[in-house]
Amino acid sequence: MNELIFFFNKVIISGMVLGSIYALGAIGITLIFGILRFAHFAHGDMMTMGAFITFY
């Protein structure tokens, strides 16, 4: 039972969180590209800055 709880907490939950972060970044890039018609990759910089602020 402990292995199942460990698997659920470490693999399933963290995979869903990481996947949702990637999805938000992809949706943001797609939205900006759809509106402005050129690729603007500042979302990665903003996500990295937010992650570092949250970490500190």
mmCIF entry with sequence, helices, sheets and N, C-alpha, C, O atoms, coordinates in Angstrom:
data_MODEL
# 
_entry.id   MODEL 
# 
_entity.id                         1 
_entity.type                       polymer 
_entity.pdbx_number_of_molecules   1 
# 
_entity_poly.entity_id                      1 
_entity_poly.type                           'polypeptide(L)' 
_entity_poly.nstd_linkage                   no 
_entity_poly.nstd_monomer                   no 
_entity_poly.pdbx_seq_one_letter_code       MNELIFFFNKVIISGMVLGSIYALGAIGITLIFGILRFAHFAHGDMMTMGAFITFY 
_entity_poly.pdbx_seq_one_letter_code_can   MNELIFFFNKVIISGMVLGSIYALGAIGITLIFGILRFAHFAHGDMMTMGAFITFY 
_entity_poly.pdbx_strand_id                 A 
# 
loop_
_entity_poly_seq.entity_id 
_entity_poly_seq.num 
_entity_poly_seq.mon_id 
_entity_poly_seq.hetero 
1 1  MET n 
1 2  ASN n 
1 3  GLU n 
1 4  LEU n 
1 5  ILE n 
1 6  PHE n 
1 7  PHE n 
1 8  PHE n 
1 9  ASN n 
1 10 LYS n 
1 11 VAL n 
1 12 ILE n 
1 13 ILE n 
1 14 SER n 
1 15 GLY n 
1 16 MET n 
1 17 VAL n 
1 18 LEU n 
1 19 GLY n 
1 20 SER n 
1 21 ILE n 
1 22 TYR n 
1 23 ALA n 
1 24 LEU n 
1 25 GLY n 
1 26 ALA n 
1 27 ILE n 
1 28 GLY n 
1 29 ILE n 
1 30 THR n 
1 31 LEU n 
1 32 ILE n 
1 33 PHE n 
1 34 GLY n 
1 35 ILE n 
1 36 LEU n 
1 37 ARG n 
1 38 PHE n 
1 39 ALA n 
1 40 HIS n 
1 41 PHE n 
1 42 ALA n 
1 43 HIS n 
1 44 GLY n 
1 45 ASP n 
1 46 MET n 
1 47 MET n 
1 48 THR n 
1 49 MET n 
1 50 GLY n 
1 51 ALA n 
1 52 PHE n 
1 53 ILE n 
1 54 THR n 
1 55 PHE n 
1 56 TYR n 
# 
_struct_asym.id          A 
_struct_asym.entity_id   1 
# 
loop_
_struct_conf.conf_type_id 
_struct_conf.id 
_struct_conf.pdbx_PDB_helix_id 
_struct_conf.beg_label_comp_id 
_struct_conf.beg_label_asym_id 
_struct_conf.beg_label_seq_id 
_struct_conf.pdbx_beg_PDB_ins_code 
_struct_conf.end_label_comp_id 
_struct_conf.end_label_asym_id 
_struct_conf.end_label_seq_id 
_struct_conf.pdbx_end_PDB_ins_code 
_struct_conf.beg_auth_comp_id 
_struct_conf.beg_auth_asym_id 
_struct_conf.beg_auth_seq_id 
_struct_conf.end_auth_comp_id 
_struct_conf.end_auth_asym_id 
_struct_conf.end_auth_seq_id 
_struct_conf.pdbx_PDB_helix_class 
_struct_conf.details 
_struct_conf.pdbx_PDB_helix_length 
HELX_P HELX_P1 AA1 ASN A 2  ? PHE A 7  ? ASN A 2  PHE A 7  1 ? 6  
HELX_P HELX_P2 AA2 PHE A 8  ? ILE A 13 ? PHE A 8  ILE A 13 3 ? 6  
HELX_P HELX_P3 AA3 SER A 14 ? LEU A 36 ? SER A 14 LEU A 36 1 ? 23 
HELX_P HELX_P4 AA4 ALA A 42 ? PHE A 55 ? ALA A 42 PHE A 55 1 ? 14 
# 
_struct_conf_type.id          HELX_P 
_struct_conf_type.criteria    ? 
_struct_conf_type.reference   ? 
# 
loop_
_atom_site.group_PDB 
_atom_site.id 
_atom_site.type_symbol 
_atom_site.label_atom_id 
_atom_site.label_alt_id 
_atom_site.label_comp_id 
_atom_site.label_asym_id 
_atom_site.label_entity_id 
_atom_site.label_seq_id 
_atom_site.pdbx_PDB_ins_code 
_atom_site.Cartn_x 
_atom_site.Cartn_y 
_atom_site.Cartn_z 
_atom_site.occupancy 
_atom_site.B_iso_or_equiv 
_atom_site.pdbx_formal_charge 
_atom_site.auth_seq_id 
_atom_site.auth_comp_id 
_atom_site.auth_asym_id 
_atom_site.auth_atom_id 
_atom_site.pdbx_PDB_model_num 
ATOM 1   N N  . MET A 1 1  ? 0.818  -1.196 0.000   1.00 0.00 ? 1  MET A N  1 
ATOM 2   C CA . MET A 1 1  ? 0.000  0.000  0.000   1.00 0.00 ? 1  MET A CA 1 
ATOM 3   C C  . MET A 1 1  ? 0.861  1.259  0.000   1.00 0.00 ? 1  MET A C  1 
ATOM 4   O O  . MET A 1 1  ? 0.503  2.259  -0.622  1.00 0.00 ? 1  MET A O  1 
ATOM 5   N N  . ASN A 1 2  ? 1.989  1.212  0.692   1.00 0.00 ? 2  ASN A N  1 
ATOM 6   C CA . ASN A 1 2  ? 2.864  2.377  0.715   1.00 0.00 ? 2  ASN A CA 1 
ATOM 7   C C  . ASN A 1 2  ? 3.444  2.684  -0.660  1.00 0.00 ? 2  ASN A C  1 
ATOM 8   O O  . ASN A 1 2  ? 3.635  3.847  -1.017  1.00 0.00 ? 2  ASN A O  1 
ATOM 9   N N  . GLU A 1 3  ? 3.724  1.630  -1.432  1.00 0.00 ? 3  GLU A N  1 
ATOM 10  C CA . GLU A 1 3  ? 4.249  1.836  -2.778  1.00 0.00 ? 3  GLU A CA 1 
ATOM 11  C C  . GLU A 1 3  ? 3.218  2.509  -3.672  1.00 0.00 ? 3  GLU A C  1 
ATOM 12  O O  . GLU A 1 3  ? 3.576  3.338  -4.508  1.00 0.00 ? 3  GLU A O  1 
ATOM 13  N N  . LEU A 1 4  ? 1.966  2.171  -3.512  1.00 0.00 ? 4  LEU A N  1 
ATOM 14  C CA . LEU A 1 4  ? 0.901  2.785  -4.297  1.00 0.00 ? 4  LEU A CA 1 
ATOM 15  C C  . LEU A 1 4  ? 0.741  4.262  -3.953  1.00 0.00 ? 4  LEU A C  1 
ATOM 16  O O  . LEU A 1 4  ? 0.574  5.092  -4.847  1.00 0.00 ? 4  LEU A O  1 
ATOM 17  N N  . ILE A 1 5  ? 0.790  4.589  -2.684  1.00 0.00 ? 5  ILE A N  1 
ATOM 18  C CA . ILE A 1 5  ? 0.701  5.990  -2.264  1.00 0.00 ? 5  ILE A CA 1 
ATOM 19  C C  . ILE A 1 5  ? 1.913  6.759  -2.749  1.00 0.00 ? 5  ILE A C  1 
ATOM 20  O O  . ILE A 1 5  ? 1.775  7.890  -3.216  1.00 0.00 ? 5  ILE A O  1 
ATOM 21  N N  . PHE A 1 6  ? 3.097  6.175  -2.649  1.00 0.00 ? 6  PHE A N  1 
ATOM 22  C CA . PHE A 1 6  ? 4.311  6.827  -3.149  1.00 0.00 ? 6  PHE A CA 1 
ATOM 23  C C  . PHE A 1 6  ? 4.211  7.062  -4.648  1.00 0.00 ? 6  PHE A C  1 
ATOM 24  O O  . PHE A 1 6  ? 4.544  8.146  -5.129  1.00 0.00 ? 6  PHE A O  1 
ATOM 25  N N  . PHE A 1 7  ? 3.758  6.062  -5.388  1.00 0.00 ? 7  PHE A N  1 
ATOM 26  C CA . PHE A 1 7  ? 3.605  6.195  -6.834  1.00 0.00 ? 7  PHE A CA 1 
ATOM 27  C C  . PHE A 1 7  ? 2.614  7.299  -7.168  1.00 0.00 ? 7  PHE A C  1 
ATOM 28  O O  . PHE A 1 7  ? 2.862  8.110  -8.060  1.00 0.00 ? 7  PHE A O  1 
ATOM 29  N N  . PHE A 1 8  ? 1.505  7.333  -6.464  1.00 0.00 ? 8  PHE A N  1 
ATOM 30  C CA . PHE A 1 8  ? 0.483  8.341  -6.743  1.00 0.00 ? 8  PHE A CA 1 
ATOM 31  C C  . PHE A 1 8  ? 1.012  9.742  -6.448  1.00 0.00 ? 8  PHE A C  1 
ATOM 32  O O  . PHE A 1 8  ? 0.820  10.655 -7.251  1.00 0.00 ? 8  PHE A O  1 
ATOM 33  N N  . ASN A 1 9  ? 1.673  9.921  -5.309  1.00 0.00 ? 9  ASN A N  1 
ATOM 34  C CA . ASN A 1 9  ? 2.156  11.253 -4.926  1.00 0.00 ? 9  ASN A CA 1 
ATOM 35  C C  . ASN A 1 9  ? 3.321  11.722 -5.783  1.00 0.00 ? 9  ASN A C  1 
ATOM 36  O O  . ASN A 1 9  ? 3.356  12.886 -6.180  1.00 0.00 ? 9  ASN A O  1 
ATOM 37  N N  . LYS A 1 10 ? 4.252  10.866 -6.070  1.00 0.00 ? 10 LYS A N  1 
ATOM 38  C CA . LYS A 1 10 ? 5.476  11.284 -6.753  1.00 0.00 ? 10 LYS A CA 1 
ATOM 39  C C  . LYS A 1 10 ? 5.366  11.253 -8.268  1.00 0.00 ? 10 LYS A C  1 
ATOM 40  O O  . LYS A 1 10 ? 6.015  12.057 -8.938  1.00 0.00 ? 10 LYS A O  1 
ATOM 41  N N  . VAL A 1 11 ? 4.584  10.374 -8.818  1.00 0.00 ? 11 VAL A N  1 
ATOM 42  C CA . VAL A 1 11 ? 4.538  10.222 -10.270 1.00 0.00 ? 11 VAL A CA 1 
ATOM 43  C C  . VAL A 1 11 ? 3.287  10.864 -10.857 1.00 0.00 ? 11 VAL A C  1 
ATOM 44  O O  . VAL A 1 11 ? 3.380  11.705 -11.751 1.00 0.00 ? 11 VAL A O  1 
ATOM 45  N N  . ILE A 1 12 ? 2.141  10.477 -10.367 1.00 0.00 ? 12 ILE A N  1 
ATOM 46  C CA . ILE A 1 12 ? 0.890  10.940 -10.961 1.00 0.00 ? 12 ILE A CA 1 
ATOM 47  C C  . ILE A 1 12 ? 0.677  12.429 -10.697 1.00 0.00 ? 12 ILE A C  1 
ATOM 48  O O  . ILE A 1 12 ? 0.423  13.187 -11.633 1.00 0.00 ? 12 ILE A O  1 
ATOM 49  N N  . ILE A 1 13 ? 0.773  12.854 -9.457  1.00 0.00 ? 13 ILE A N  1 
ATOM 50  C CA . ILE A 1 13 ? 0.517  14.262 -9.108  1.00 0.00 ? 13 ILE A CA 1 
ATOM 51  C C  . ILE A 1 13 ? 1.563  15.169 -9.725  1.00 0.00 ? 13 ILE A C  1 
ATOM 52  O O  . ILE A 1 13 ? 1.212  16.188 -10.320 1.00 0.00 ? 13 ILE A O  1 
ATOM 53  N N  . SER A 1 14 ? 2.838  14.830 -9.602  1.00 0.00 ? 14 SER A N  1 
ATOM 54  C CA . SER A 1 14 ? 3.872  15.695 -10.165 1.00 0.00 ? 14 SER A CA 1 
ATOM 55  C C  . SER A 1 14 ? 3.817  15.711 -11.688 1.00 0.00 ? 14 SER A C  1 
ATOM 56  O O  . SER A 1 14 ? 4.121  16.733 -12.303 1.00 0.00 ? 14 SER A O  1 
ATOM 57  N N  . GLY A 1 15 ? 3.436  14.600 -12.303 1.00 0.00 ? 15 GLY A N  1 
ATOM 58  C CA . GLY A 1 15 ? 3.274  14.575 -13.754 1.00 0.00 ? 15 GLY A CA 1 
ATOM 59  C C  . GLY A 1 15 ? 2.125  15.449 -14.218 1.00 0.00 ? 15 GLY A C  1 
ATOM 60  O O  . GLY A 1 15 ? 2.227  16.117 -15.247 1.00 0.00 ? 15 GLY A O  1 
ATOM 61  N N  . MET A 1 16 ? 1.038  15.449 -13.471 1.00 0.00 ? 16 MET A N  1 
ATOM 62  C CA . MET A 1 16 ? -0.091 16.307 -13.828 1.00 0.00 ? 16 MET A CA 1 
ATOM 63  C C  . MET A 1 16 ? 0.250  17.784 -13.654 1.00 0.00 ? 16 MET A C  1 
ATOM 64  O O  . MET A 1 16 ? -0.148 18.613 -14.472 1.00 0.00 ? 16 MET A O  1 
ATOM 65  N N  . VAL A 1 17 ? 0.973  18.114 -12.608 1.00 0.00 ? 17 VAL A N  1 
ATOM 66  C CA . VAL A 1 17 ? 1.374  19.514 -12.380 1.00 0.00 ? 17 VAL A CA 1 
ATOM 67  C C  . VAL A 1 17 ? 2.309  19.978 -13.486 1.00 0.00 ? 17 VAL A C  1 
ATOM 68  O O  . VAL A 1 17 ? 2.117  21.058 -14.044 1.00 0.00 ? 17 VAL A O  1 
ATOM 69  N N  . LEU A 1 18 ? 3.312  19.184 -13.807 1.00 0.00 ? 18 LEU A N  1 
ATOM 70  C CA . LEU A 1 18 ? 4.259  19.557 -14.859 1.00 0.00 ? 18 LEU A CA 1 
ATOM 71  C C  . LEU A 1 18 ? 3.572  19.631 -16.219 1.00 0.00 ? 18 LEU A C  1 
ATOM 72  O O  . LEU A 1 18 ? 3.861  20.529 -17.010 1.00 0.00 ? 18 LEU A O  1 
ATOM 73  N N  . GLY A 1 19 ? 2.677  18.707 -16.493 1.00 0.00 ? 19 GLY A N  1 
ATOM 74  C CA . GLY A 1 19 ? 1.934  18.743 -17.745 1.00 0.00 ? 19 GLY A CA 1 
ATOM 75  C C  . GLY A 1 19 ? 1.048  19.962 -17.857 1.00 0.00 ? 19 GLY A C  1 
ATOM 76  O O  . GLY A 1 19 ? 0.913  20.527 -18.942 1.00 0.00 ? 19 GLY A O  1 
ATOM 77  N N  . SER A 1 20 ? 0.436  20.384 -16.750 1.00 0.00 ? 20 SER A N  1 
ATOM 78  C CA . SER A 1 20 ? -0.402 21.583 -16.799 1.00 0.00 ? 20 SER A CA 1 
ATOM 79  C C  . SER A 1 20 ? 0.427  22.835 -16.988 1.00 0.00 ? 20 SER A C  1 
ATOM 80  O O  . SER A 1 20 ? -0.029 23.775 -17.639 1.00 0.00 ? 20 SER A O  1 
ATOM 81  N N  . ILE A 1 21 ? 1.634  22.878 -16.439 1.00 0.00 ? 21 ILE A N  1 
ATOM 82  C CA . ILE A 1 21 ? 2.518  24.019 -16.673 1.00 0.00 ? 21 ILE A CA 1 
ATOM 83  C C  . ILE A 1 21 ? 2.916  24.088 -18.141 1.00 0.00 ? 21 ILE A C  1 
ATOM 84  O O  . ILE A 1 21 ? 2.907  25.163 -18.740 1.00 0.00 ? 21 ILE A O  1 
ATOM 85  N N  . TYR A 1 22 ? 3.266  22.942 -18.723 1.00 0.00 ? 22 TYR A N  1 
ATOM 86  C CA . TYR A 1 22 ? 3.593  22.918 -20.155 1.00 0.00 ? 22 TYR A CA 1 
ATOM 87  C C  . TYR A 1 22 ? 2.388  23.318 -21.005 1.00 0.00 ? 22 TYR A C  1 
ATOM 88  O O  . TYR A 1 22 ? 2.540  24.020 -22.005 1.00 0.00 ? 22 TYR A O  1 
ATOM 89  N N  . ALA A 1 23 ? 1.200  22.878 -20.613 1.00 0.00 ? 23 ALA A N  1 
ATOM 90  C CA . ALA A 1 23 ? -0.007 23.224 -21.367 1.00 0.00 ? 23 ALA A CA 1 
ATOM 91  C C  . ALA A 1 23 ? -0.282 24.720 -21.302 1.00 0.00 ? 23 ALA A C  1 
ATOM 92  O O  . ALA A 1 23 ? -0.662 25.318 -22.308 1.00 0.00 ? 23 ALA A O  1 
ATOM 93  N N  . LEU A 1 24 ? -0.097 25.334 -20.141 1.00 0.00 ? 24 LEU A N  1 
ATOM 94  C CA . LEU A 1 24 ? -0.301 26.780 -20.024 1.00 0.00 ? 24 LEU A CA 1 
ATOM 95  C C  . LEU A 1 24 ? 0.679  27.550 -20.895 1.00 0.00 ? 24 LEU A C  1 
ATOM 96  O O  . LEU A 1 24 ? 0.305  28.527 -21.544 1.00 0.00 ? 24 LEU A O  1 
ATOM 97  N N  . GLY A 1 25 ? 1.927  27.113 -20.910 1.00 0.00 ? 25 GLY A N  1 
ATOM 98  C CA . GLY A 1 25 ? 2.915  27.763 -21.777 1.00 0.00 ? 25 GLY A CA 1 
ATOM 99  C C  . GLY A 1 25 ? 2.570  27.622 -23.242 1.00 0.00 ? 25 GLY A C  1 
ATOM 100 O O  . GLY A 1 25 ? 2.695  28.579 -24.006 1.00 0.00 ? 25 GLY A O  1 
ATOM 101 N N  . ALA A 1 26 ? 2.133  26.429 -23.644 1.00 0.00 ? 26 ALA A N  1 
ATOM 102 C CA . ALA A 1 26 ? 1.771  26.195 -25.045 1.00 0.00 ? 26 ALA A CA 1 
ATOM 103 C C  . ALA A 1 26 ? 0.540  26.989 -25.444 1.00 0.00 ? 26 ALA A C  1 
ATOM 104 O O  . ALA A 1 26 ? 0.478  27.520 -26.553 1.00 0.00 ? 26 ALA A O  1 
ATOM 105 N N  . ILE A 1 27 ? -0.439 27.077 -24.554 1.00 0.00 ? 27 ILE A N  1 
ATOM 106 C CA . ILE A 1 27 ? -1.636 27.863 -24.847 1.00 0.00 ? 27 ILE A CA 1 
ATOM 107 C C  . ILE A 1 27 ? -1.286 29.342 -24.973 1.00 0.00 ? 27 ILE A C  1 
ATOM 108 O O  . ILE A 1 27 ? -1.821 30.031 -25.842 1.00 0.00 ? 27 ILE A O  1 
ATOM 109 N N  . GLY A 1 28 ? -0.398 29.832 -24.120 1.00 0.00 ? 28 GLY A N  1 
ATOM 110 C CA . GLY A 1 28 ? 0.014  31.230 -24.202 1.00 0.00 ? 28 GLY A CA 1 
ATOM 111 C C  . GLY A 1 28 ? 0.735  31.533 -25.498 1.00 0.00 ? 28 GLY A C  1 
ATOM 112 O O  . GLY A 1 28 ? 0.463  32.557 -26.126 1.00 0.00 ? 28 GLY A O  1 
ATOM 113 N N  . ILE A 1 29 ? 1.641  30.675 -25.914 1.00 0.00 ? 29 ILE A N  1 
ATOM 114 C CA . ILE A 1 29 ? 2.368  30.890 -27.166 1.00 0.00 ? 29 ILE A CA 1 
ATOM 115 C C  . ILE A 1 29 ? 1.412  30.819 -28.350 1.00 0.00 ? 29 ILE A C  1 
ATOM 116 O O  . ILE A 1 29 ? 1.516  31.619 -29.280 1.00 0.00 ? 29 ILE A O  1 
ATOM 117 N N  . THR A 1 30 ? 0.481  29.866 -28.321 1.00 0.00 ? 30 THR A N  1 
ATOM 118 C CA . THR A 1 30 ? -0.490 29.750 -29.398 1.00 0.00 ? 30 THR A CA 1 
ATOM 119 C C  . THR A 1 30 ? -1.400 30.967 -29.468 1.00 0.00 ? 30 THR A C  1 
ATOM 120 O O  . THR A 1 30 ? -1.729 31.431 -30.560 1.00 0.00 ? 30 THR A O  1 
ATOM 121 N N  . LEU A 1 31 ? -1.806 31.483 -28.331 1.00 0.00 ? 31 LEU A N  1 
ATOM 122 C CA . LEU A 1 31 ? -2.673 32.655 -28.295 1.00 0.00 ? 31 LEU A CA 1 
ATOM 123 C C  . LEU A 1 31 ? -1.961 33.885 -28.857 1.00 0.00 ? 31 LEU A C  1 
ATOM 124 O O  . LEU A 1 31 ? -2.531 34.621 -29.662 1.00 0.00 ? 31 LEU A O  1 
ATOM 125 N N  . ILE A 1 32 ? -0.725 34.106 -28.436 1.00 0.00 ? 32 ILE A N  1 
ATOM 126 C CA . ILE A 1 32 ? 0.030  35.254 -28.941 1.00 0.00 ? 32 ILE A CA 1 
ATOM 127 C C  . ILE A 1 32 ? 0.289  35.105 -30.435 1.00 0.00 ? 32 ILE A C  1 
ATOM 128 O O  . ILE A 1 32 ? 0.175  36.076 -31.184 1.00 0.00 ? 32 ILE A O  1 
ATOM 129 N N  . PHE A 1 33 ? 0.641  33.889 -30.879 1.00 0.00 ? 33 PHE A N  1 
ATOM 130 C CA . PHE A 1 33 ? 0.882  33.675 -32.306 1.00 0.00 ? 33 PHE A CA 1 
ATOM 131 C C  . PHE A 1 33 ? -0.388 33.884 -33.119 1.00 0.00 ? 33 PHE A C  1 
ATOM 132 O O  . PHE A 1 33 ? -0.335 34.427 -34.222 1.00 0.00 ? 33 PHE A O  1 
ATOM 133 N N  . GLY A 1 34 ? -1.526 33.460 -32.587 1.00 0.00 ? 34 GLY A N  1 
ATOM 134 C CA . GLY A 1 34 ? -2.788 33.627 -33.293 1.00 0.00 ? 34 GLY A CA 1 
ATOM 135 C C  . GLY A 1 34 ? -3.203 35.080 -33.423 1.00 0.00 ? 34 GLY A C  1 
ATOM 136 O O  . GLY A 1 34 ? -3.812 35.462 -34.422 1.00 0.00 ? 34 GLY A O  1 
ATOM 137 N N  . ILE A 1 35 ? -2.882 35.895 -32.427 1.00 0.00 ? 35 ILE A N  1 
ATOM 138 C CA . ILE A 1 35 ? -3.277 37.302 -32.454 1.00 0.00 ? 35 ILE A CA 1 
ATOM 139 C C  . ILE A 1 35 ? -2.287 38.140 -33.250 1.00 0.00 ? 35 ILE A C  1 
ATOM 140 O O  . ILE A 1 35 ? -2.694 38.923 -34.108 1.00 0.00 ? 35 ILE A O  1 
ATOM 141 N N  . LEU A 1 36 ? -0.998 37.990 -32.981 1.00 0.00 ? 36 LEU A N  1 
ATOM 142 C CA . LEU A 1 36 ? 0.013  38.854 -33.581 1.00 0.00 ? 36 LEU A CA 1 
ATOM 143 C C  . LEU A 1 36 ? 0.596  38.324 -34.884 1.00 0.00 ? 36 LEU A C  1 
ATOM 144 O O  . LEU A 1 36 ? 1.224  39.079 -35.627 1.00 0.00 ? 36 LEU A O  1 
ATOM 145 N N  . ARG A 1 37 ? 0.399  37.031 -35.178 1.00 0.00 ? 37 ARG A N  1 
ATOM 146 C CA . ARG A 1 37 ? 0.907  36.375 -36.383 1.00 0.00 ? 37 ARG A CA 1 
ATOM 147 C C  . ARG A 1 37 ? 2.441  36.304 -36.442 1.00 0.00 ? 37 ARG A C  1 
ATOM 148 O O  . ARG A 1 37 ? 3.002  36.206 -37.534 1.00 0.00 ? 37 ARG A O  1 
ATOM 149 N N  . PHE A 1 38 ? 3.118  36.351 -35.308 1.00 0.00 ? 38 PHE A N  1 
ATOM 150 C CA . PHE A 1 38 ? 4.536  36.021 -35.261 1.00 0.00 ? 38 PHE A CA 1 
ATOM 151 C C  . PHE A 1 38 ? 4.836  35.382 -33.910 1.00 0.00 ? 38 PHE A C  1 
ATOM 152 O O  . PHE A 1 38 ? 4.162  35.641 -32.914 1.00 0.00 ? 38 PHE A O  1 
ATOM 153 N N  . ALA A 1 39 ? 5.849  34.554 -33.905 1.00 0.00 ? 39 ALA A N  1 
ATOM 154 C CA . ALA A 1 39 ? 6.178  33.799 -32.694 1.00 0.00 ? 39 ALA A CA 1 
ATOM 155 C C  . ALA A 1 39 ? 6.884  34.698 -31.695 1.00 0.00 ? 39 ALA A C  1 
ATOM 156 O O  . ALA A 1 39 ? 7.896  35.322 -32.013 1.00 0.00 ? 39 ALA A O  1 
ATOM 157 N N  . HIS A 1 40 ? 6.351  34.759 -30.503 1.00 0.00 ? 40 HIS A N  1 
ATOM 158 C CA . HIS A 1 40 ? 6.910  35.586 -29.431 1.00 0.00 ? 40 HIS A CA 1 
ATOM 159 C C  . HIS A 1 40 ? 7.145  34.655 -28.249 1.00 0.00 ? 40 HIS A C  1 
ATOM 160 O O  . HIS A 1 40 ? 6.192  34.182 -27.630 1.00 0.00 ? 40 HIS A O  1 
ATOM 161 N N  . PHE A 1 41 ? 8.407  34.391 -27.934 1.00 0.00 ? 41 PHE A N  1 
ATOM 162 C CA . PHE A 1 41 ? 8.739  33.354 -26.956 1.00 0.00 ? 41 PHE A CA 1 
ATOM 163 C C  . PHE A 1 41 ? 9.108  33.922 -25.592 1.00 0.00 ? 41 PHE A C  1 
ATOM 164 O O  . PHE A 1 41 ? 10.000 33.393 -24.930 1.00 0.00 ? 41 PHE A O  1 
ATOM 165 N N  . ALA A 1 42 ? 8.441  34.986 -25.160 1.00 0.00 ? 42 ALA A N  1 
ATOM 166 C CA . ALA A 1 42 ? 8.719  35.546 -23.835 1.00 0.00 ? 42 ALA A CA 1 
ATOM 167 C C  . ALA A 1 42 ? 8.045  34.745 -22.727 1.00 0.00 ? 42 ALA A C  1 
ATOM 168 O O  . ALA A 1 42 ? 8.329  34.978 -21.552 1.00 0.00 ? 42 ALA A O  1 
ATOM 169 N N  . HIS A 1 43 ? 7.164  33.814 -23.062 1.00 0.00 ? 43 HIS A N  1 
ATOM 170 C CA . HIS A 1 43 ? 6.467  33.044 -22.036 1.00 0.00 ? 43 HIS A CA 1 
ATOM 171 C C  . HIS A 1 43 ? 7.433  32.166 -21.247 1.00 0.00 ? 43 HIS A C  1 
ATOM 172 O O  . HIS A 1 43 ? 7.279  32.001 -20.036 1.00 0.00 ? 43 HIS A O  1 
ATOM 173 N N  . GLY A 1 44 ? 8.410  31.614 -21.919 1.00 0.00 ? 44 GLY A N  1 
ATOM 174 C CA . GLY A 1 44 ? 9.396  30.797 -21.208 1.00 0.00 ? 44 GLY A CA 1 
ATOM 175 C C  . GLY A 1 44 ? 10.186 31.611 -20.206 1.00 0.00 ? 44 GLY A C  1 
ATOM 176 O O  . GLY A 1 44 ? 10.476 31.137 -19.108 1.00 0.00 ? 44 GLY A O  1 
ATOM 177 N N  . ASP A 1 45 ? 10.540 32.837 -20.575 1.00 0.00 ? 45 ASP A N  1 
ATOM 178 C CA . ASP A 1 45 ? 11.257 33.717 -19.646 1.00 0.00 ? 45 ASP A CA 1 
ATOM 179 C C  . ASP A 1 45 ? 10.390 34.079 -18.449 1.00 0.00 ? 45 ASP A C  1 
ATOM 180 O O  . ASP A 1 45 ? 10.864 34.078 -17.313 1.00 0.00 ? 45 ASP A O  1 
ATOM 181 N N  . MET A 1 46 ? 9.136  34.384 -18.695 1.00 0.00 ? 46 MET A N  1 
ATOM 182 C CA . MET A 1 46 ? 8.241  34.756 -17.601 1.00 0.00 ? 46 MET A CA 1 
ATOM 183 C C  . MET A 1 46 ? 7.946  33.563 -16.687 1.00 0.00 ? 46 MET A C  1 
ATOM 184 O O  . MET A 1 46 ? 7.843  33.722 -15.470 1.00 0.00 ? 46 MET A O  1 
ATOM 185 N N  . MET A 1 47 ? 7.810  32.370 -17.274 1.00 0.00 ? 47 MET A N  1 
ATOM 186 C CA . MET A 1 47 ? 7.572  31.190 -16.453 1.00 0.00 ? 47 MET A CA 1 
ATOM 187 C C  . MET A 1 47 ? 8.797  30.865 -15.606 1.00 0.00 ? 47 MET A C  1 
ATOM 188 O O  . MET A 1 47 ? 8.663  30.463 -14.450 1.00 0.00 ? 47 MET A O  1 
ATOM 189 N N  . THR A 1 48 ? 9.988  31.035 -16.171 1.00 0.00 ? 48 THR A N  1 
ATOM 190 C CA . THR A 1 48 ? 11.211 30.787 -15.409 1.00 0.00 ? 48 THR A CA 1 
ATOM 191 C C  . THR A 1 48 ? 11.365 31.792 -14.284 1.00 0.00 ? 48 THR A C  1 
ATOM 192 O O  . THR A 1 48 ? 11.743 31.429 -13.170 1.00 0.00 ? 48 THR A O  1 
ATOM 193 N N  . MET A 1 49 ? 11.072 33.060 -14.570 1.00 0.00 ? 49 MET A N  1 
ATOM 194 C CA . MET A 1 49 ? 11.158 34.079 -13.532 1.00 0.00 ? 49 MET A CA 1 
ATOM 195 C C  . MET A 1 49 ? 10.161 33.798 -12.408 1.00 0.00 ? 49 MET A C  1 
ATOM 196 O O  . MET A 1 49 ? 10.499 33.937 -11.232 1.00 0.00 ? 49 MET A O  1 
ATOM 197 N N  . GLY A 1 50 ? 8.940  33.405 -12.758 1.00 0.00 ? 50 GLY A N  1 
ATOM 198 C CA . GLY A 1 50 ? 7.947  33.065 -11.740 1.00 0.00 ? 50 GLY A CA 1 
ATOM 199 C C  . GLY A 1 50 ? 8.357  31.863 -10.911 1.00 0.00 ? 50 GLY A C  1 
ATOM 200 O O  . GLY A 1 50 ? 8.106  31.816 -9.707  1.00 0.00 ? 50 GLY A O  1 
ATOM 201 N N  . ALA A 1 51 ? 8.990  30.885 -11.558 1.00 0.00 ? 51 ALA A N  1 
ATOM 202 C CA . ALA A 1 51 ? 9.456  29.705 -10.812 1.00 0.00 ? 51 ALA A CA 1 
ATOM 203 C C  . ALA A 1 51 ? 10.570 30.077 -9.838  1.00 0.00 ? 51 ALA A C  1 
ATOM 204 O O  . ALA A 1 51 ? 10.598 29.583 -8.711  1.00 0.00 ? 51 ALA A O  1 
ATOM 205 N N  . PHE A 1 52 ? 11.484 30.942 -10.263 1.00 0.00 ? 52 PHE A N  1 
ATOM 206 C CA . PHE A 1 52 ? 12.565 31.353 -9.355  1.00 0.00 ? 52 PHE A CA 1 
ATOM 207 C C  . PHE A 1 52 ? 12.038 32.205 -8.196  1.00 0.00 ? 52 PHE A C  1 
ATOM 208 O O  . PHE A 1 52 ? 12.498 32.064 -7.063  1.00 0.00 ? 52 PHE A O  1 
ATOM 209 N N  . ILE A 1 53 ? 11.076 33.085 -8.476  1.00 0.00 ? 53 ILE A N  1 
ATOM 210 C CA . ILE A 1 53 ? 10.477 33.890 -7.396  1.00 0.00 ? 53 ILE A CA 1 
ATOM 211 C C  . ILE A 1 53 ? 9.755  32.996 -6.414  1.00 0.00 ? 53 ILE A C  1 
ATOM 212 O O  . ILE A 1 53 ? 9.855  33.194 -5.203  1.00 0.00 ? 53 ILE A O  1 
ATOM 213 N N  . THR A 1 54 ? 9.025  32.010 -6.924  1.00 0.00 ? 54 THR A N  1 
ATOM 214 C CA . THR A 1 54 ? 8.341  31.078 -6.041  1.00 0.00 ? 54 THR A CA 1 
ATOM 215 C C  . THR A 1 54 ? 9.324  30.245 -5.239  1.00 0.00 ? 54 THR A C  1 
ATOM 216 O O  . THR A 1 54 ? 9.095  29.963 -4.063  1.00 0.00 ? 54 THR A O  1 
ATOM 217 N N  . PHE A 1 55 ? 10.424 29.852 -5.878  1.00 0.00 ? 55 PHE A N  1 
ATOM 218 C CA . PHE A 1 55 ? 11.431 29.048 -5.181  1.00 0.00 ? 55 PHE A CA 1 
ATOM 219 C C  . PHE A 1 55 ? 12.077 29.839 -4.043  1.00 0.00 ? 55 PHE A C  1 
ATOM 220 O O  . PHE A 1 55 ? 12.283 29.308 -2.952  1.00 0.00 ? 55 PHE A O  1 
ATOM 221 N N  . TYR A 1 56 ? 12.393 31.096 -4.301  1.00 0.00 ? 56 TYR A N  1 
ATOM 222 C CA . TYR A 1 56 ? 13.018 31.910 -3.253  1.00 0.00 ? 56 TYR A CA 1 
ATOM 223 C C  . TYR A 1 56 ? 12.010 32.358 -2.240  1.00 0.00 ? 56 TYR A C  1 
ATOM 224 O O  . TYR A 1 56 ? 12.360 33.053 -1.286  1.00 0.00 ? 56 TYR A O  1 
# 
